[in-house]
Amino acid sequence: MSSRLDVRKTYKLYIGGKFPRSESGRSYVVTDTKGEFLANASRASRKDARDAVVAARGAFSGWSGATAYNRGQVLYRVAEVMEGRAEQFATEVAAGEGLRLTQARGVVAAAIDRWVWYAGWTDKLSQVVGGTNPVAGPYFDFSIPEPTGVVAILAPQDSSLLGLVSVLAPTLAGGNVVVAVSSKRRPLPAITLAEAFATSDVPGGVVNLLTGGAAEIGPWLAEHADVNAIDLTGTVGGSDEAEGADAELARDLEAKAAGTLKRVRRPSVGSPDWAAEPGLSRMTAFLETKTVWHPIGV
Amino acid sequence: MAAPTLDTAGPSTAVPPAYLDATRDNASLRAFLHGLPGVDQVGAEARVATLATRSIKTTAKAWAIDTAIGLIDLTTLEGSDTPGKVASLCAKARRPDPSDPSCPPTAAVCVYGDLVPYAVEALEGSGVHIAAVATAFPSGRASREVKIADVQDAVRAGADEIDMVIDRGAFLSGRYSAVFDEIVAVKHACGSAHLKVILETGELATYDNVRRASWLAMLAGGDFIKTSTGKMSPAATLPVTMVMLEAVRDFAEATGRRIGVKPAGGIRTSKDAIKHLVLINETTGPEWLHPDLFRIGASSLLNDLLLQRHKLRTGHYSGPDYVTVD
């Protein structure tokens, strides 16, 4: 049998439904836990983040304006495509997170189930977190949840697929659009997930995935005046420096975000258990409540 | 600004003496225009592509953005335009960024003729010029009398710049003297108002035609040559603008008269605008980087320039929530 040359892949970013190289032309080597070469990934720059925000803003009216039922169907379709790529995800998770293949398959199954779970929530959220309010007057008064807008997500550094899905899906389910920065050391599942988005029904720009450093891109997203909210989960383990630098990064990003009046989701204390039942908090974190007073009678 | 006075004498051409022979009749015009050297299409596109790779950063970029704002003909040419929309456009032309008094005003606003009086009222004392499109814009399909009346109407209402369209049908079928005479007549009807001649390069098909139409418009007395109406695509592309700039440069060399150039339509980003500034600098020289000799016809471009301006001032990216919705 003739030996085959390795296909050494160089992955690209996912912005506006397309796969561009980083504007900066930079890439970095992704290795497994033993230091073996896996692939090259694009190292996104501030301008890639800027382009991603423009793409996301352009997609917001379509995605937030779609019916909740339609959003649910589109998200469910993503889970279907993920299912078809389950083995690829498992290989990448195993290599990146140092798991055995059987364990990795369990993680992938949990990630797909999580995606389906959130897809089911799209048309149930408003019943659960919205409602009618009893008021002292001749008004029909009701509150409905609305998406915040463009949400920047620094995805978890450790859990490269289940963690990523657990921060992406709830944000999308509520009608937000996302610019996400993947785990820096383990970006491959994020790239494959982007390929799943591109081959499902998610409109271009609704999800934008950047690979690279949270510490490098995070400040630009935190300060960007057209980003409405930021999820700082990925600041845990996001700095390349010693102990304490993560907390400093999170504080810095929060201060920057305050300068342009953003909604901020702080990183959890200690490393979160991504396998646990997620609850609604990640969905409601990026929803705003609109209350309408409608006169009755007359 | 005072309304331009109307000259009542008959049309007199201001053709430079050296070209009187060339413009005598259709045959001479044809011989002259077809005698112009052809445009090397591949060369022109390659030249433009090279210039477009220039990287303009920091202080140079800040200068370019402010210069570009000062060169804009802020335009609204919709069937749905109202006096209110024109008033808000004029307010934006005077103070593009209300939060920053250091932001320069635009060069002019460009509206349909019937809305000129509202623009005159809104721009009084600001120094911002008022351009009106006329001569049955955008198609130019009307009789000469109607076109002249259209121009006179806009000039009387207070427009100090007139954007006319040439008869592309006549140009493409080789009736050059018809186009020439029409520009001469319109120029006469403009009186002291500046005349911009729209070539609608998207309909002229070749760069050779763009060069010929540019020379025709300049010989007939146009003060500016303008690429497009903005109503069709392709509109202003960089190679077309370069061909026109070269014509203007050659015309200035031959006659000593400086004609302006106005690309219009399709210029939406600061990057596009800066590419045009580089192109001028390299083709005609920096003296053309002046509102008397260069304009950019645009509407959404201004917002992008303002966003870039915010970015340079604050250090972080801005967003569409921080500029007006036009």
Contacts between the chains, C-beta under 8 A, distances in Angstrom:
chain1	res1	chain2	res2	distance
A	50	B	317	5.5
A	53	B	317	7.1
A	53	B	319	7.7
A	57	B	319	7.1
A	57	B	320	6.9
A	220	B	316	7.4
A	220	B	317	6.9
A	223	B	315	7.6
A	223	B	316	3.5
A	223	B	317	7.1
A	224	B	316	6.3
A	224	B	317	4.4
A	224	B	319	7.1
A	225	B	310	7.6
A	225	B	316	6.5
A	225	B	317	6.3
A	225	B	318	4.8
A	225	B	319	4.5
A	225	B	321	7.1
A	225	B	322	6.1
A	226	B	317	6.7
A	226	B	318	7.1
A	226	B	319	2.5
A	226	B	320	6.7
A	226	B	321	6.7
A	227	B	319	7.9
A	256	B	316	7.9
A	259	B	316	7.6
A	260	B	316	7.1
